[in-house]
Amino acid sequence: MAFDEKLADRVRQLLKDKREISEKRMFGGMAFMVKGKMCCGVLNDDLVARVGAENYEDALKVPYVRPMDFTGRPIKGYVYVGPKGTRTDLGLRKWVLQSVDFAALLAGKRKRTR
């Protein structure tokens, strides 16, 4: 199944003024990256939001949110936000910006060299 192009376009509009954002087709969907770290994406008609392990349980309490279980097992730190959760611009904006902020923190971490 193709991903929801309209939802991907809405995400693009939210990210158009952000620096160092790229797109990559992944797993039959579209992923949005901050300095190479996935922040969010669109898979089928769901938004994929990277919320981080520490925010995962709280995110699951929000209506229309469920575990991301792309592989058959939940991937902690990522959630699916169903179409009703992204119907409004405000709803979509909340998830996208939270995901960008989280991925930006990861992108800012430097690997240790020995």
C-alpha positions, 0 to 999 in steps of 0.5 A: 500500500502506498503512503498517504501523499497528502499527509506527507505534503502536510509534514513537508509544509511544517518542516520547510523552514527547518534546517538539515531536514531530508527525506528518504523513502523507507519501508514503503513509506516516507521518512523525514530525517534530522541530520540523518536521524529519523524524526517522523514519517508516513507509513500507509495513512499513519504518522510515525512519530519518534518520541523517545523511550522516556516519552513512549508510555505517555504518548501511548495514552493519547487518543489515536496513538498506538505502538509502532509494530512494523516488525510485529513487535513494538518498537519502543520510542516510536508510535503510530498516530492514526489519521484522526490524531493528525486530522487538524493542523495543530494535532499534526504540528504537535507530533511533528515538532516533538519528533524533530526536537527529539531527533535533533537531540540525537543528531547533536550527540557525538560518538566517542572516539578512542 
